[in-house]
Amino acid sequence: MSSIESRIHGTESGHFVREFFTNSAYFPLANIFLELLINRPADYLVEPDLYVLLFAATVQAWFISRRAGAFYTWPLLGNLVGPLVYTVFEVLLEGVGFIEGPHHIAYWGFAFAIGLSQQLQLWLPRGFGSVFILVESMVRTSIIFVMYAILEHLKDDYTSIAEFMRDPPHIFIAVVVPFIGLITGVANMNAERYLRILRETAGQLQEYSQWLLGKELLARAVSDPRSLSLARHQRAMVFMDIRGFTAWSEGHEPEQVVTTMNAYYEAAEPVWRRHLAIKVKFTADEIMLVFADSTTAVQAAREMLVAAEQVLQPHALGAGVGVHVGPVVEGLMGASEYKGYDLLGDSVNTAKRLCDSAKAGEILVSEAVVKALKRPVSLDGPRGLEVKGKQLPLSVYAVV
């Protein structure tokens, strides 16, 4: 998961911690306090029951928090993992009589009720599903009342619910606790709604930002905003331009021109994604890619030209490519209210001039690129090339 996606949707460890403390460990912690009041704390702390219960909650939280797992999309099953693990271990330790304990039965009941509420939130339309956020919250807070009732039953041996409810304090707790759950549920429902809106908005902004900056550069900017500041870097630039595109465009409908251009861009996109281009820029039929080293730039240029020719050849078109490496000033440029991430410098102009001089199907690289290559490439040259803005001819090579 990328740093941007983890900020929007959370990390695996974050999901685990949230699931453990807000759901999976909720009943087990209440049960632990109940057991401490029923038994002598010194005895209970050395028995395996406490640690089996915490282990069961941890296993359940791990299963549910795995966003790619089945339990994440089936929370009803996920919420039954804890009581299942706890029951299996305790039956092995204490026998089937363990199941008769009222708090052990309550564990299964609350796990099912909470899991069903969460499942209905996923299954039902958004408006109806939100109602079960309230239900889940009321069920969860009712754990306090039920565990209190079990404690009173075990201590004072109430024979029926009616007898238990004759006591005014018990009526008070029975009414107030679910009401608090309702209030909490309303708050949770609003929080979930705003969180959903924020995530949807963040997802849209992420998509728009990737269009402008590119995936890799955006990830760097989010991790370290200072990476967008103007700074001098050594970069390898690749320019690819369609030969005769202007004349071809004049003889075709605008819709066909746009369709061809989009196909041209889409053919090249997998290449720059695969080679992790730092910067991608479109200017009409020209594509500019920026890489950290010359070897990657030349390989990307070869692959991109092959991909582009498959789109261009049916229209009797071709593309030329130029590659150069050198210092540039890179970062955010523009006015106070509008900025763009770009590169400036003679190295950029040189790469553009090489591209302009390349024939259809040809890749021209500068001598600086050849010297910086980390592995050999088949080349033809050198030859002198007169380019605009340069007093002396450039020594260039054609990739073969």
C-alpha positions as CSV (number, residue, x, y, z in Angstrom):
1,M,0.0,0.0,0.0
2,S,1.4,3.4,-0.9
3,S,1.9,6.2,1.6
4,I,-1.0,8.2,0.1
5,E,-3.4,5.2,0.3
6,S,-2.3,4.4,3.8
7,R,-3.1,8.0,4.9
8,I,-6.5,7.8,3.3
9,H,-7.5,4.3,4.3
10,G,-5.2,3.5,7.2
11,T,-2.4,1.0,7.6
12,E,-2.8,-2.7,8.5
13,S,-1.4,-2.2,11.9
14,G,-3.7,0.8,12.4
15,H,-6.8,-1.3,11.4
16,F,-5.7,-4.0,13.8
17,V,-5.3,-1.6,16.8
18,R,-8.7,0.0,16.0
19,E,-10.4,-3.3,15.6
20,F,-8.9,-4.7,18.8
21,F,-9.9,-1.9,21.1
22,T,-13.2,-0.8,19.6
23,N,-14.7,-4.2,18.9
24,S,-12.8,-7.5,19.3
25,A,-11.6,-6.8,22.9
26,Y,-14.7,-5.1,24.1
27,F,-16.5,-8.0,25.6
28,P,-13.4,-9.9,26.6
29,L,-12.2,-6.9,28.7
30,A,-15.7,-6.7,30.3
31,N,-15.5,-10.4,31.0
32,I,-12.0,-10.1,32.6
33,F,-13.3,-7.5,35.0
34,L,-16.3,-9.7,35.8
35,E,-14.0,-12.7,36.5
36,L,-11.8,-10.5,38.7
37,L,-14.8,-9.6,40.8
38,I,-16.1,-13.2,41.0
39,N,-12.8,-14.8,41.8
40,R,-9.8,-13.8,43.8
41,P,-7.7,-11.6,41.6
42,A,-4.4,-13.3,42.6
43,D,-5.8,-16.7,41.6
44,Y,-7.4,-15.4,38.3
45,L,-4.2,-13.7,37.1
46,V,-2.2,-16.9,37.2
47,E,-4.9,-19.0,35.5
48,P,-4.9,-19.5,31.7
49,D,-8.5,-18.2,31.3
50,L,-7.4,-14.6,31.2
51,Y,-4.7,-15.1,28.6
52,V,-6.9,-17.4,26.5
53,L,-9.5,-14.6,26.4
54,L,-6.9,-12.0,25.3
55,F,-5.5,-14.4,22.7
56,A,-9.0,-15.0,21.3
57,A,-9.6,-11.2,21.0
58,T,-6.2,-10.8,19.3
59,V,-6.9,-13.6,16.8
60,Q,-10.3,-12.1,15.9
61,A,-8.8,-8.6,15.5
62,W,-6.1,-9.9,13.2
63,F,-8.6,-11.8,11.0
64,I,-11.0,-8.9,10.7
65,S,-8.4,-6.2,10.2
66,R,-7.0,-7.9,7.1
67,R,-8.6,-5.7,4.5
68,A,-8.1,-8.3,1.7
69,G,-9.4,-11.2,3.8
70,A,-12.9,-12.8,3.7
71,F,-13.6,-11.8,7.3
72,Y,-13.3,-8.1,6.4
73,T,-16.2,-8.5,4.0
74,W,-18.0,-11.0,6.2
75,P,-17.9,-9.3,9.7
76,L,-20.6,-11.7,10.9
77,L,-18.2,-14.6,10.6
78,G,-15.3,-12.5,11.8
79,N,-17.0,-11.6,15.1
80,L,-17.5,-15.2,15.8
81,V,-13.8,-16.0,15.7
82,G,-13.1,-14.7,19.2
83,P,-15.8,-16.7,21.0
84,L,-15.0,-19.8,18.9
85,V,-11.3,-19.7,19.9
86,Y,-12.1,-19.0,23.5
87,T,-14.7,-21.8,23.7
88,V,-12.5,-24.4,22.1
89,F,-9.5,-23.7,24.4
90,E,-11.7,-23.5,27.5
91,V,-13.6,-26.7,26.7
92,L,-10.3,-28.5,26.4
93,L,-9.2,-27.1,29.7
94,E,-12.4,-27.3,31.8
95,G,-14.7,-29.6,29.8
96,V,-18.2,-29.0,28.3
97,G,-19.5,-27.6,31.6
98,F,-17.7,-24.3,30.7
99,I,-20.4,-23.6,28.1
100,E,-23.1,-23.3,30.8
101,G,-21.6,-20.1,32.3
102,P,-24.0,-17.2,31.6
103,H,-21.1,-14.9,30.7
104,H,-19.8,-17.4,28.2
105,I,-23.1,-17.7,26.5
106,A,-23.3,-13.9,26.5
107,Y,-20.0,-13.8,24.6
108,W,-21.6,-15.7,21.7
109,G,-24.8,-13.7,21.8
110,F,-23.1,-10.3,21.7
111,A,-20.6,-11.5,19.0
112,F,-23.5,-12.6,16.8
113,A,-25.6,-9.5,17.4
114,I,-22.6,-7.1,16.7
115,G,-21.5,-9.2,13.7
116,L,-25.0,-9.2,12.2
117,S,-25.3,-5.4,12.7
118,Q,-22.0,-4.9,10.9
119,Q,-23.0,-7.3,8.1
120,L,-26.2,-5.5,7.5
121,Q,-24.4,-2.2,7.3
122,L,-22.5,-3.6,4.3
123,W,-25.4,-5.4,2.7
124,L,-28.2,-2.8,2.9
125,P,-28.3,0.5,0.9
126,R,-26.4,3.3,2.6
127,G,-29.4,5.0,4.2
128,F,-30.8,1.8,5.7
129,G,-27.4,0.4,6.6
130,S,-26.6,3.5,8.7
131,V,-29.4,2.6,11.0
132,F,-27.5,-0.5,12.1
133,I,-24.6,1.7,13.3
134,L,-27.1,2.8,16.0
135,V,-28.1,-0.8,16.6
136,E,-24.5,-1.9,16.9
137,S,-23.7,0.9,19.3
138,M,-26.7,0.1,21.5
139,V,-25.8,-3.6,21.5
140,R,-22.2,-2.9,22.4
141,T,-23.1,-0.6,25.4
142,S,-25.6,-3.2,26.6
143,I,-22.7,-5.4,27.4
144,I,-22.1,-3.3,30.5
145,F,-25.7,-3.9,31.7
146,V,-25.7,-7.6,30.9
147,M,-22.4,-8.2,32.6
148,Y,-23.6,-6.3,35.6
149,A,-26.8,-8.4,35.7
150,I,-24.7,-11.6,35.5
151,L,-22.5,-10.4,38.3
152,E,-25.5,-9.6,40.5
153,H,-27.0,-13.0,39.6
154,L,-23.8,-14.9,40.5
155,K,-23.4,-12.9,43.8
156,D,-27.1,-12.6,45.0
157,D,-28.6,-15.5,43.0
158,Y,-31.6,-13.7,41.4
159,T,-34.0,-16.4,40.1
160,S,-35.6,-14.4,37.3
161,I,-35.2,-11.2,35.3
162,A,-38.4,-9.9,36.8
163,E,-37.0,-10.2,40.3
164,F,-33.8,-8.5,39.2
165,M,-35.7,-5.6,37.6
166,R,-37.7,-4.8,40.8
167,D,-34.6,-3.0,42.1
168,P,-34.8,0.7,40.9
169,P,-31.0,1.0,40.4
170,H,-31.3,-1.9,38.0
171,I,-34.1,-0.2,36.1
172,F,-32.0,2.9,35.9
173,I,-29.0,1.1,34.4
174,A,-31.3,-0.9,32.0
175,V,-32.7,2.3,30.6
176,V,-29.7,4.6,30.7
177,V,-27.1,2.3,29.2
178,P,-28.9,1.6,25.9
179,F,-29.8,5.3,25.7
180,I,-26.1,6.2,26.0
181,G,-25.5,3.6,23.2
182,L,-28.1,5.4,21.1
183,I,-26.4,8.8,21.6
184,T,-23.0,7.3,20.9
185,G,-24.4,5.6,17.8
186,V,-25.7,8.9,16.4
187,A,-22.2,10.4,16.9
188,N,-20.6,7.3,15.2
189,M,-23.1,7.5,12.3
190,N,-22.2,11.2,11.7
191,A,-18.5,10.4,12.1
192,E,-18.7,7.6,9.6
193,R,-20.6,9.8,7.1
194,Y,-18.0,12.6,7.4
195,L,-15.1,10.0,7.2
196,R,-16.7,8.5,4.0
197,I,-17.0,12.0,2.5
198,L,-13.4,12.8,3.4
199,R,-12.1,9.6,1.9
200,E,-14.1,10.0,-1.3
201,T,-12.8,13.6,-1.6
202,A,-9.2,12.6,-0.8
203,G,-9.5,9.8,-3.4
204,Q,-10.6,12.3,-6.1
205,L,-7.9,14.8,-5.1
206,Q,-5.4,11.9,-5.3
207,E,-6.5,11.0,-8.8
208,Y,-6.4,14.7,-10.0
209,S,-3.0,15.2,-8.4
210,Q,-1.6,12.1,-10.0
211,W,-2.7,13.5,-13.4
212,L,-0.7,16.6,-12.8
213,L,2.4,15.3,-10.9
214,G,2.5,11.6,-11.6
215,K,2.2,8.8,-9.1
216,E,5.8,8.6,-8.0
217,L,6.3,12.4,-7.6
218,L,3.0,12.7,-5.7
219,A,4.0,9.9,-3.3
220,R,7.3,11.7,-2.7
221,A,5.6,15.0,-2.1
222,V,3.2,13.5,0.4
223,S,6.0,11.8,2.3
224,D,8.2,14.9,2.2
225,P,6.6,18.2,1.0
226,R,10.1,19.7,0.7
227,S,10.8,17.5,-2.2
228,L,8.7,19.9,-4.4
229,S,11.0,22.8,-3.6
230,L,13.2,24.2,-6.4
231,A,16.5,22.4,-6.4
232,R,19.3,21.4,-8.8
233,H,19.3,17.7,-9.9
234,Q,21.0,15.5,-12.4
235,R,18.2,14.1,-14.6
236,A,17.9,12.1,-17.8
237,M,15.2,13.5,-20.1
238,V,13.3,11.6,-22.9
239,F,11.3,13.5,-25.5
240,M,9.2,11.7,-28.1
241,D,7.4,13.6,-30.9
242,I,5.2,12.4,-33.7
243,R,6.6,13.3,-37.2
244,G,4.2,15.0,-39.6
245,F,1.4,15.2,-37.0
246,T,0.4,18.8,-37.7
247,A,-0.2,18.1,-41.4
248,W,-2.0,14.8,-40.6
249,S,-4.3,16.6,-38.1
250,E,-5.4,19.1,-40.8
251,G,-6.8,16.3,-42.9
252,H,-8.8,14.6,-40.1
253,E,-11.7,15.4,-37.9
254,P,-10.9,16.7,-34.4
255,E,-12.6,13.7,-32.8
256,Q,-10.3,11.3,-34.7
257,V,-7.2,13.3,-33.8
258,V,-8.1,13.2,-30.1
259,T,-8.8,9.5,-30.3
260,T,-5.5,8.8,-31.9
261,M,-3.7,11.0,-29.3
262,N,-5.3,9.3,-26.4
263,A,-4.3,5.9,-27.9
264,Y,-0.8,7.2,-28.3
265,Y,-0.6,8.3,-24.7
266,E,-2.1,5.1,-23.4
267,A,0.4,3.0,-25.3
268,A,3.2,4.9,-23.7
269,E,1.8,4.9,-20.2
270,P,2.7,1.4,-19.1
271,V,6.3,2.1,-20.0
272,W,6.8,5.1,-17.8
273,R,4.9,3.5,-15.0
274,R,7.1,0.4,-15.2
275,H,10.3,2.4,-15.2
276,L,9.1,4.8,-12.5
277,A,9.3,8.1,-14.4
278,I,9.9,11.1,-12.0
279,K,7.9,13.5,-14.2
280,V,5.6,13.0,-17.2
281,K,4.5,15.9,-19.4
282,F,2.3,16.1,-22.5
283,T,2.5,19.0,-25.0
284,A,0.2,18.2,-27.9
285,D,1.9,15.2,-29.6
286,E,5.1,15.5,-27.6
287,I,5.7,13.3,-24.5
288,M,8.5,14.3,-22.0
289,L,9.7,11.8,-19.4
290,V,12.2,12.4,-16.7
291,F,14.3,9.7,-15.1
292,A,17.0,9.5,-12.4
293,D,19.6,7.8,-14.6
294,S,20.5,7.4,-18.3
295,T,20.2,3.6,-18.4
296,T,16.6,3.7,-17.4
297,A,15.9,6.6,-19.7
298,V,17.3,4.8,-22.8
299,Q,15.5,1.5,-22.0
300,A,12.2,3.4,-21.5
301,A,12.8,5.3,-24.8
302,R,13.2,2.1,-26.7
303,E,10.1,0.4,-25.2
304,M,8.0,3.6,-25.6
305,L,8.9,4.0,-29.2
306,V,7.9,0.4,-30.0
307,A,4.6,0.9,-28.2
308,A,3.9,4.2,-29.9
309,E,4.6,2.8,-33.4
310,Q,1.9,0.1,-33.0
311,V,-0.6,3.0,-32.7
312,L,0.9,5.3,-35.3
313,Q,1.8,3.0,-38.1
314,P,-1.8,2.3,-39.2
315,H,-2.1,6.1,-39.7
316,A,1.2,6.2,-41.7
317,L,2.8,8.1,-38.8
318,G,6.0,7.7,-36.8
319,A,7.8,9.2,-33.9
320,G,11.3,10.4,-33.1
321,V,13.0,10.3,-29.7
322,G,15.8,12.3,-28.1
323,V,17.6,11.4,-24.8
324,H,20.0,13.6,-22.9
325,V,21.3,13.8,-19.3
326,G,22.4,16.8,-17.4
327,P,21.7,19.3,-14.6
328,V,18.3,20.9,-14.3
329,V,16.5,23.1,-11.8
330,E,13.4,21.1,-10.8
331,G,10.5,21.9,-8.5
332,L,7.3,24.0,-8.2
333,M,7.2,27.1,-10.4
334,G,4.6,29.7,-11.1
335,A,2.6,32.5,-9.5
336,S,1.2,32.7,-6.0
337,E,-2.1,31.1,-6.9
338,Y,-1.1,28.8,-9.7
339,K,2.0,26.6,-9.7
340,G,3.2,23.6,-11.7
341,Y,6.0,21.1,-11.2
342,D,8.5,21.5,-14.0
343,L,12.2,21.4,-15.0
344,L,14.3,24.2,-16.6
345,G,17.8,24.3,-17.9
346,D,19.9,23.8,-21.0
347,S,19.8,20.0,-20.5
348,V,16.0,20.0,-21.1
349,N,16.4,22.1,-24.3
350,T,19.2,19.8,-25.5
351,A,17.0,16.7,-25.1
352,K,14.2,18.5,-27.0
353,R,16.6,19.5,-29.9
354,L,17.7,15.8,-30.2
355,C,14.1,14.8,-30.4
356,D,13.4,17.4,-33.1
357,S,16.4,16.1,-35.1
358,A,15.5,12.4,-34.8
359,K,13.8,10.7,-37.8
360,A,10.7,8.6,-37.5
361,G,11.6,5.4,-35.6
362,E,14.9,6.8,-34.5
363,I,16.3,7.4,-31.0
364,L,19.1,9.9,-30.7
365,V,21.2,10.0,-27.5
366,S,23.8,12.5,-26.5
367,E,27.4,11.7,-25.7
368,A,26.7,12.5,-22.0
369,V,24.1,9.7,-22.0
370,V,26.5,7.2,-23.6
371,K,29.1,8.0,-20.9
372,A,26.6,7.5,-18.1
373,L,25.2,4.2,-19.3
374,K,25.6,1.4,-16.7
375,R,25.2,-1.4,-19.3
376,P,26.2,-1.5,-23.0
377,V,23.7,-0.5,-25.7
378,S,24.0,-1.0,-29.4
379,L,24.7,2.4,-30.9
380,D,25.5,3.9,-34.3
381,G,27.8,6.9,-34.4
382,P,29.0,9.2,-33.2
383,R,28.0,11.9,-35.7
384,G,28.0,15.7,-35.4
385,L,24.6,17.4,-35.2
386,E,23.9,21.1,-35.6
387,V,21.1,22.2,-33.3
388,K,19.5,25.5,-32.7
389,G,21.0,27.4,-29.8
390,K,24.3,25.6,-29.8
391,Q,27.5,27.1,-31.2
392,L,29.2,23.8,-31.7
393,P,27.8,20.6,-33.2
394,L,26.6,18.0,-30.7
395,S,28.1,14.5,-30.7
396,V,25.1,12.2,-30.9
397,Y,24.5,8.4,-31.3
398,A,21.5,6.5,-32.7
399,V,20.2,3.6,-30.7
400,V,20.0,0.5,-32.9
